[in-house]
Structures are given as C-alpha cells and as structure tokens.
Amino acid sequence: MRYPDPAVAAATEQMLNACGNVENAASLEAALEAFGQAVRAATTPRLSWWARRRAVQAG
C-alpha cells in the first residue's frame, strides 16, 4: 500500500477490504479488476517524447 502510484495504493486497499468479505463475490471481482487496471497503467512504459509527438501529428 506504499506504492508510489496512488491508484495502485488505493486499488490495493480496495482489494484487501474485499478479501475480508469473500461472500461478496461481485465486490471481490470488481476490486480485482480495478487492481489489475491500476497495476497495468502504472507498469506500462510511457512512450518517449518523440513517439508521443509522432502519434499526435499522425492523429
């Protein structure tokens, strides 16, 4: 929960809270999905400045 990305920290806390109530499968599933998205977003390498510029020019 001390990960530098606030979205990952929040999703981790949400996941831990959902694990405390395993009977609520929908909550657990939503927490797992949010955690996966937060981790994916935090660990996906950012495009270089040049690549971002080319993408904007192309679009």
Biopython code that builds the backbone (N, CA, C, O; Angstrom):
import numpy as np
from Bio.PDB.StructureBuilder import StructureBuilder

atoms = [
    (1, "MET", "N", (0.817, -1.192, 0.000)),
    (1, "MET", "CA", (0.000, 0.000, 0.000)),
    (1, "MET", "C", (0.862, 1.257, 0.000)),
    (1, "MET", "O", (0.341, 2.371, 0.045)),
    (2, "ARG", "N", (2.159, 1.081, -0.049)),
    (2, "ARG", "CA", (3.050, 2.231, -0.098)),
    (2, "ARG", "C", (3.618, 2.441, -1.492)),
    (2, "ARG", "O", (4.620, 3.137, -1.653)),
    (3, "TYR", "N", (3.003, 1.858, -2.483)),
    (3, "TYR", "CA", (3.464, 2.016, -3.856)),
    (3, "TYR", "C", (3.352, 3.492, -4.229)),
    (3, "TYR", "O", (2.375, 4.141, -3.856)),
    (4, "PRO", "N", (4.330, 4.039, -4.956)),
    (4, "PRO", "CA", (4.307, 5.472, -5.260)),
    (4, "PRO", "C", (3.099, 5.929, -6.093)),
    (4, "PRO", "O", (2.722, 7.099, -6.038)),
    (5, "ASP", "N", (2.506, 5.037, -6.843)),
    (5, "ASP", "CA", (1.346, 5.409, -7.654)),
    (5, "ASP", "C", (0.099, 5.362, -6.774)),
    (5, "ASP", "O", (-0.227, 4.300, -6.244)),
    (6, "PRO", "N", (-0.603, 6.474, -6.604)),
    (6, "PRO", "CA", (-1.769, 6.497, -5.712)),
    (6, "PRO", "C", (-2.899, 5.569, -6.170)),
    (6, "PRO", "O", (-3.635, 5.046, -5.334)),
    (7, "ALA", "N", (-3.047, 5.356, -7.470)),
    (7, "ALA", "CA", (-4.103, 4.468, -7.961)),
    (7, "ALA", "C", (-3.833, 3.023, -7.553)),
    (7, "ALA", "O", (-4.764, 2.296, -7.206)),
    (8, "VAL", "N", (-2.569, 2.599, -7.589)),
    (8, "VAL", "CA", (-2.213, 1.242, -7.181)),
    (8, "VAL", "C", (-2.422, 1.082, -5.678)),
    (8, "VAL", "O", (-2.928, 0.055, -5.227)),
    (9, "ALA", "N", (-2.038, 2.084, -4.912)),
    (9, "ALA", "CA", (-2.224, 2.018, -3.458)),
    (9, "ALA", "C", (-3.706, 1.931, -3.106)),
    (9, "ALA", "O", (-4.095, 1.141, -2.245)),
    (10, "ALA", "N", (-4.529, 2.736, -3.765)),
    (10, "ALA", "CA", (-5.971, 2.711, -3.498)),
    (10, "ALA", "C", (-6.587, 1.375, -3.918)),
    (10, "ALA", "O", (-7.427, 0.826, -3.205)),
    (11, "ALA", "N", (-6.173, 0.858, -5.063)),
    (11, "ALA", "CA", (-6.703, -0.423, -5.538)),
    (11, "ALA", "C", (-6.267, -1.560, -4.621)),
    (11, "ALA", "O", (-7.018, -2.513, -4.417)),
    (12, "THR", "N", (-5.068, -1.469, -4.071)),
    (12, "THR", "CA", (-4.602, -2.489, -3.134)),
    (12, "THR", "C", (-5.454, -2.477, -1.873)),
    (12, "THR", "O", (-5.857, -3.527, -1.374)),
    (13, "GLU", "N", (-5.722, -1.288, -1.368)),
    (13, "GLU", "CA", (-6.571, -1.191, -0.175)),
    (13, "GLU", "C", (-7.974, -1.715, -0.458)),
    (13, "GLU", "O", (-8.558, -2.413, 0.371)),
    (14, "GLN", "N", (-8.511, -1.381, -1.622)),
    (14, "GLN", "CA", (-9.835, -1.871, -2.014)),
    (14, "GLN", "C", (-9.824, -3.401, -2.085)),
    (14, "GLN", "O", (-10.777, -4.051, -1.657)),
    (15, "MET", "N", (-8.763, -3.961, -2.616)),
    (15, "MET", "CA", (-8.625, -5.408, -2.735)),
    (15, "MET", "C", (-8.572, -6.063, -1.359)),
    (15, "MET", "O", (-9.231, -7.076, -1.123)),
    (16, "LEU", "N", (-7.793, -5.487, -0.457)),
    (16, "LEU", "CA", (-7.705, -6.045, 0.894)),
    (16, "LEU", "C", (-9.049, -5.983, 1.611)),
    (16, "LEU", "O", (-9.421, -6.920, 2.318)),
    (17, "ASN", "N", (-9.768, -4.895, 1.433)),
    (17, "ASN", "CA", (-11.094, -4.781, 2.049)),
    (17, "ASN", "C", (-12.056, -5.816, 1.473)),
    (17, "ASN", "O", (-12.848, -6.408, 2.207)),
    (18, "ALA", "N", (-11.988, -6.032, 0.171)),
    (18, "ALA", "CA", (-12.868, -7.011, -0.474)),
    (18, "ALA", "C", (-12.534, -8.426, -0.021)),
    (18, "ALA", "O", (-13.426, -9.267, 0.087)),
    (19, "CYS", "N", (-11.269, -8.694, 0.242)),
    (19, "CYS", "CA", (-10.879, -10.033, 0.707)),
    (19, "CYS", "C", (-11.449, -10.343, 2.088)),
    (19, "CYS", "O", (-11.620, -11.507, 2.450)),
    (20, "GLY", "N", (-11.735, -9.319, 2.837)),
    (20, "GLY", "CA", (-12.330, -9.518, 4.158)),
    (20, "GLY", "C", (-13.773, -9.984, 4.083)),
    (20, "GLY", "O", (-14.315, -10.485, 5.069)),
    (21, "ASN", "N", (-14.393, -9.827, 2.943)),
    (21, "ASN", "CA", (-15.789, -10.227, 2.773)),
    (21, "ASN", "C", (-15.894, -11.093, 1.520)),
    (21, "ASN", "O", (-16.463, -10.673, 0.512)),
    (22, "VAL", "N", (-15.343, -12.298, 1.590)),
    (22, "VAL", "CA", (-15.281, -13.163, 0.408)),
    (22, "VAL", "C", (-16.648, -13.654, -0.049)),
    (22, "VAL", "O", (-16.781, -14.153, -1.167)),
    (23, "GLU", "N", (-17.672, -13.521, 0.802)),
    (23, "GLU", "CA", (-19.018, -13.930, 0.378)),
    (23, "GLU", "C", (-19.553, -13.000, -0.713)),
    (23, "GLU", "O", (-20.403, -13.396, -1.510)),
    (24, "ASN", "N", (-19.061, -11.787, -0.741)),
    (24, "ASN", "CA", (-19.499, -10.816, -1.741)),
    (24, "ASN", "C", (-18.598, -10.937, -2.969)),
    (24, "ASN", "O", (-17.635, -10.185, -3.118)),
    (25, "ALA", "N", (-18.916, -11.879, -3.835)),
    (25, "ALA", "CA", (-18.085, -12.175, -4.998)),
    (25, "ALA", "C", (-18.021, -10.996, -5.966)),
    (25, "ALA", "O", (-16.987, -10.776, -6.597)),
    (26, "ALA", "N", (-19.088, -10.250, -6.091)),
    (26, "ALA", "CA", (-19.111, -9.118, -7.018)),
    (26, "ALA", "C", (-18.123, -8.046, -6.578)),
    (26, "ALA", "O", (-17.418, -7.469, -7.406)),
    (27, "SER", "N", (-18.073, -7.784, -5.287)),
    (27, "SER", "CA", (-17.136, -6.791, -4.757)),
    (27, "SER", "C", (-15.697, -7.250, -4.952)),
    (27, "SER", "O", (-14.828, -6.462, -5.324)),
    (28, "LEU", "N", (-15.457, -8.518, -4.701)),
    (28, "LEU", "CA", (-14.120, -9.075, -4.865)),
    (28, "LEU", "C", (-13.688, -9.017, -6.328)),
    (28, "LEU", "O", (-12.544, -8.681, -6.633)),
    (29, "GLU", "N", (-14.601, -9.343, -7.215)),
    (29, "GLU", "CA", (-14.301, -9.309, -8.646)),
    (29, "GLU", "C", (-14.020, -7.878, -9.122)),
    (29, "GLU", "O", (-13.098, -7.649, -9.905)),
    (30, "ALA", "N", (-14.814, -6.928, -8.648)),
    (30, "ALA", "CA", (-14.609, -5.522, -9.027)),
    (30, "ALA", "C", (-13.269, -5.015, -8.499)),
    (30, "ALA", "O", (-12.567, -4.279, -9.192)),
    (31, "ALA", "N", (-12.916, -5.404, -7.282)),
    (31, "ALA", "CA", (-11.647, -4.982, -6.694)),
    (31, "ALA", "C", (-10.476, -5.575, -7.460)),
    (31, "ALA", "O", (-9.471, -4.900, -7.681)),
    (32, "LEU", "N", (-10.598, -6.815, -7.860)),
    (32, "LEU", "CA", (-9.544, -7.466, -8.630)),
    (32, "LEU", "C", (-9.370, -6.790, -9.986)),
    (32, "LEU", "O", (-8.242, -6.584, -10.434)),
    (33, "GLU", "N", (-10.461, -6.447, -10.633)),
    (33, "GLU", "CA", (-10.407, -5.757, -11.920)),
    (33, "GLU", "C", (-9.754, -4.380, -11.772)),
    (33, "GLU", "O", (-8.908, -4.003, -12.583)),
    (34, "ALA", "N", (-10.145, -3.636, -10.745)),
    (34, "ALA", "CA", (-9.572, -2.305, -10.514)),
    (34, "ALA", "C", (-8.083, -2.408, -10.208)),
    (34, "ALA", "O", (-7.292, -1.582, -10.662)),
    (35, "PHE", "N", (-7.706, -3.419, -9.442)),
    (35, "PHE", "CA", (-6.300, -3.623, -9.112)),
    (35, "PHE", "C", (-5.492, -3.924, -10.383)),
    (35, "PHE", "O", (-4.420, -3.357, -10.594)),
    (36, "GLY", "N", (-6.011, -4.807, -11.212)),
    (36, "GLY", "CA", (-5.330, -5.161, -12.449)),
    (36, "GLY", "C", (-5.145, -3.959, -13.362)),
    (36, "GLY", "O", (-4.075, -3.776, -13.941)),
    (37, "GLN", "N", (-6.174, -3.147, -13.491)),
    (37, "GLN", "CA", (-6.084, -1.956, -14.340)),
    (37, "GLN", "C", (-5.080, -0.962, -13.783)),
    (37, "GLN", "O", (-4.305, -0.375, -14.538)),
    (38, "ALA", "N", (-5.086, -0.766, -12.466)),
    (38, "ALA", "CA", (-4.156, 0.189, -11.848)),
    (38, "ALA", "C", (-2.713, -0.267, -12.015)),
    (38, "ALA", "O", (-1.834, 0.537, -12.328)),
    (39, "VAL", "N", (-2.472, -1.551, -11.806)),
    (39, "VAL", "CA", (-1.108, -2.068, -11.941)),
    (39, "VAL", "C", (-0.655, -2.002, -13.398)),
    (39, "VAL", "O", (0.486, -1.632, -13.678)),
    (40, "ARG", "N", (-1.539, -2.358, -14.319)),
    (40, "ARG", "CA", (-1.200, -2.287, -15.742)),
    (40, "ARG", "C", (-0.843, -0.858, -16.143)),
    (40, "ARG", "O", (0.144, -0.632, -16.844)),
    (41, "ALA", "N", (-1.650, 0.102, -15.697)),
    (41, "ALA", "CA", (-1.396, 1.504, -16.043)),
    (41, "ALA", "C", (-0.085, 1.998, -15.431)),
    (41, "ALA", "O", (0.643, 2.773, -16.052)),
    (42, "ALA", "N", (0.213, 1.546, -14.211)),
    (42, "ALA", "CA", (1.420, 2.008, -13.528)),
    (42, "ALA", "C", (2.687, 1.374, -14.083)),
    (42, "ALA", "O", (3.761, 1.970, -14.003)),
    (43, "THR", "N", (2.579, 0.184, -14.641)),
    (43, "THR", "CA", (3.780, -0.519, -15.092)),
    (43, "THR", "C", (3.996, -0.479, -16.599)),
    (43, "THR", "O", (5.038, -0.925, -17.082)),
    (44, "THR", "N", (3.039, 0.042, -17.346)),
    (44, "THR", "CA", (3.196, 0.159, -18.791)),
    (44, "THR", "C", (4.195, 1.270, -19.074)),
    (44, "THR", "O", (4.013, 2.395, -18.608)),
    (45, "PRO", "N", (5.242, 0.976, -19.827)),
    (45, "PRO", "CA", (6.229, 2.017, -20.122)),
    (45, "PRO", "C", (5.606, 3.158, -20.915)),
    (45, "PRO", "O", (4.833, 2.944, -21.849)),
    (46, "ARG", "N", (5.961, 4.365, -20.521)),
    (46, "ARG", "CA", (5.490, 5.534, -21.270)),
    (46, "ARG", "C", (6.236, 5.632, -22.593)),
    (46, "ARG", "O", (7.411, 5.279, -22.696)),
    (47, "LEU", "N", (5.526, 6.118, -23.595)),
    (47, "LEU", "CA", (6.174, 6.363, -24.878)),
    (47, "LEU", "C", (7.173, 7.500, -24.709)),
    (47, "LEU", "O", (6.995, 8.379, -23.866)),
    (48, "SER", "N", (8.200, 7.471, -25.501)),
    (48, "SER", "CA", (9.173, 8.560, -25.467)),
    (48, "SER", "C", (8.509, 9.846, -25.955)),
    (48, "SER", "O", (7.446, 9.817, -26.574)),
    (49, "TRP", "N", (9.147, 10.954, -25.670)),
    (49, "TRP", "CA", (8.634, 12.243, -26.111)),
    (49, "TRP", "C", (8.449, 12.241, -27.624)),
    (49, "TRP", "O", (7.445, 12.737, -28.136)),
    (50, "TRP", "N", (9.409, 11.688, -28.322)),
    (50, "TRP", "CA", (9.364, 11.669, -29.780)),
    (50, "TRP", "C", (8.199, 10.812, -30.289)),
    (50, "TRP", "O", (7.502, 11.201, -31.227)),
    (51, "ALA", "N", (7.995, 9.675, -29.682)),
    (51, "ALA", "CA", (6.901, 8.790, -30.100)),
    (51, "ALA", "C", (5.543, 9.440, -29.821)),
    (51, "ALA", "O", (4.627, 9.327, -30.635)),
    (52, "ARG", "N", (5.408, 10.118, -28.677)),
    (52, "ARG", "CA", (4.152, 10.813, -28.377)),
    (52, "ARG", "C", (3.903, 11.929, -29.391)),
    (52, "ARG", "O", (2.771, 12.138, -29.825)),
    (53, "ARG", "N", (4.955, 12.636, -29.761)),
    (53, "ARG", "CA", (4.807, 13.735, -30.726)),
    (53, "ARG", "C", (4.359, 13.196, -32.087)),
    (53, "ARG", "O", (3.476, 13.767, -32.727)),
    (54, "ARG", "N", (4.977, 12.091, -32.523)),
    (54, "ARG", "CA", (4.585, 11.492, -33.810)),
    (54, "ARG", "C", (3.149, 11.014, -33.765)),
    (54, "ARG", "O", (2.426, 11.144, -34.753)),
    (55, "ALA", "N", (2.720, 10.463, -32.641)),
    (55, "ALA", "CA", (1.350, 9.970, -32.517)),
    (55, "ALA", "C", (0.352, 11.121, -32.619)),
    (55, "ALA", "O", (-0.703, 10.974, -33.236)),
    (56, "VAL", "N", (0.677, 12.256, -32.019)),
    (56, "VAL", "CA", (-0.210, 13.411, -32.083)),
    (56, "VAL", "C", (-0.272, 13.959, -33.506)),
    (56, "VAL", "O", (-1.345, 14.334, -33.980)),
    (57, "GLN", "N", (0.850, 14.008, -34.178)),
    (57, "GLN", "CA", (0.903, 14.517, -35.541)),
    (57, "GLN", "C", (0.155, 13.606, -36.512)),
    (57, "GLN", "O", (-0.465, 14.082, -37.463)),
    (58, "ALA", "N", (0.213, 12.308, -36.272)),
    (58, "ALA", "CA", (-0.439, 11.348, -37.163)),
    (58, "ALA", "C", (-1.953, 11.376, -36.995)),
    (58, "ALA", "O", (-2.690, 11.130, -37.950)),
    (59, "GLY", "N", (-2.414, 11.672, -35.794)),
    (59, "GLY", "CA", (-3.846, 11.617, -35.483)),
    (59, "GLY", "C", (-4.496, 12.875, -35.737)),
    (59, "GLY", "O", (-5.702, 12.999, -35.527)),
]
sb = StructureBuilder()
sb.init_structure("model")
sb.init_model(0)
sb.init_chain("A")
sb.init_seg("    ")
for serial, (resi, resn, name, xyz) in enumerate(atoms, 1):
    if name == "N":
        sb.init_residue(resn, " ", resi, " ")
    sb.init_atom(name, np.array(xyz, "f"), 0.0, 1.0, " ", f" {name:<3s}", serial, name[0])
structure = sb.get_structure()
